[in-house]
Amino acid sequence: MINGKKIMAVVPARGGSKGVHKKNIKPIMGIPIVGIAGKILNLIDEIDYKIVSTDDNEIASIANEYGLDSPFIRPKNLSGDRVGDIPVLEHALKWIIKEKKETIDVILMIQPTSPMRKIKHIRECLKKQIIGNYDSVITVSESDLKYHPFKQLIIENENLKWFDESIGDEIVSRQDLSPVYHKNGACYAINSEFLINCDKQATPIGLNTSYIITESMISIDNEEDFIMTENKIKKKYSSIEEYIQS
């Protein structure tokens, strides 16, 4: 609890994965990535509930070993690869409200596939959301200007066209571009009332959403991402525990 606000952390970790089979329990430096999420959450005492939302009993069991509760198995209608984060978080919130008779003020989403987060990122997100009373606060990283949307092209009828034809041809140098940012999945701190009312959205970004800018991170989609993430951490740190507390 922070400033009287009750906080529930949800780690979404379904069993199905097209890129890497059961990637949520594949290890980095010997620890399953769902376990990395559990380790970091259990170092933050202010969080009142720390749960894994999964449709897979094996994932639930491994998450339990790393300090996450698995009070339910996620229903099949929330387990497909076309199911967004918001209905999964809403399901967890409503379960806690109904079964525990609790009032939750802030939902913290911690995605296992972004294992490069640190404790400070979560604390900064929570503090800013609660003090600023934002709809949500999301961690972002600055995008390489090589991939700026104004420099992107699309293919239409075998012809290349600017993604934004109104400005694309006017970009001469990097100095013409303002910074852009992308979600890195490290942390989402979401007001519970906003979450309930934004169930038609794919991402919890509202009119009153703020940000925490972090260093560049790897979001894991394939085997190569596991290797790159582990190598990047190993360059400076001897363990996951040392890394997440740095």
GITAZI-V679206 format. One record per pair of residues at least 12 apart in sequence whose C-alpha atoms are under 8 Angstrom apart, sorted by the first residue. I is the first residue (numbers start at 1). J is the second residue. Records with the same first field share a line. If there is no record, write none. Layout:
I=J / J
This chain:
1=46 / 47 / 48
2=46 / 130
3=130
5=104 / 105 / 106 / 130
6=47 / 48 / 103 / 104 / 105 / 106
7=46 / 47 / 48 / 49 / 104 / 105 / 106 / 107 / 108
8=47 / 48 / 49 / 50 / 51 / 104 / 106 / 107 / 108
9=41 / 47 / 48 / 49 / 50 / 51 / 107 / 108 / 109 / 110
10=50 / 51 / 52 / 53 / 89 / 92 / 107 / 108 / 109 / 110
11=34 / 37 / 50 / 51 / 52 / 53 / 109 / 110 / 111 / 112
12=52 / 53 / 54 / 85 / 88 / 109 / 110 / 111 / 112
13=34 / 52 / 53 / 54 / 55 / 59 / 111 / 112
14=53 / 54 / 55 / 56 / 59 / 79
15=54 / 55 / 56 / 59
16=79 / 80 / 81
17=81
19=221 / 222 / 223
20=221 / 222 / 223
24=59 / 112 / 113
25=59 / 62
28=226 / 229 / 230
29=230 / 239 / 240
31=240
33=112 / 113 / 115
34=59 / 62 / 63 / 112
35=62 / 63 / 65 / 66
36=66 / 112 / 115 / 240
37=110 / 111 / 112 / 115
38=50 / 63 / 66 / 67 / 68
39=66 / 67 / 241
40=118 / 119 / 244
41=119
42=67
43=119
44=119
50=67 / 68 / 69
51=68 / 69 / 70 / 71
52=68 / 69 / 70
53=70 / 72 / 73 / 74 / 88 / 92
54=70 / 73 / 74 / 79
55=73 / 74 / 75 / 76 / 79
56=73
57=73
84=202 / 203
85=202 / 203
86=195 / 198 / 199 / 201 / 202 / 203 / 204
87=199
89=107 / 109
90=195 / 196 / 199
93=107 / 192
104=192
105=191 / 192 / 193
106=189 / 190 / 191 / 192
107=188 / 189 / 190 / 191 / 192
108=126 / 187 / 188 / 189 / 190
109=187 / 188 / 189 / 190
110=185 / 186 / 187 / 188
111=185 / 186 / 187
113=185 / 219 / 220 / 221
114=184 / 185 / 186 / 217 / 218 / 219 / 220
115=186 / 218 / 219
116=186 / 217 / 218 / 229 / 244
117=186 / 187 / 217 / 244
118=243 / 244 / 245 / 246
119=244 / 245 / 246
120=245
121=139 / 186 / 187 / 212 / 214
122=186 / 187
124=212
125=137 / 138 / 139 / 187 / 188 / 189 / 211 / 212
126=189
129=189 / 190 / 191 / 210
133=191
134=190 / 191 / 208 / 209 / 210
135=190 / 191 / 194 / 205 / 206 / 207 / 208 / 209
136=188 / 189 / 190 / 191 / 204 / 205 / 206 / 208 / 209 / 210
137=188 / 189 / 190 / 209 / 210 / 211 / 212
138=183 / 187 / 188 / 189 / 209 / 210 / 211 / 212
139=183 / 184 / 185 / 186 / 187 / 188 / 211 / 212 / 213 / 214
140=181 / 182 / 183 / 184 / 185 / 211 / 212 / 213 / 214
141=181 / 182 / 183 / 184 / 213 / 214 / 215 / 216 / 217
142=179 / 180 / 181 / 182 / 213 / 215 / 216
143=179 / 180 / 181 / 182
145=174 / 177 / 179 / 180
148=177 / 180
149=163 / 164
150=162 / 163 / 164 / 167 / 168 / 171
151=163 / 168 / 171
152=164 / 168
184=216 / 217 / 218 / 219
185=219
190=204
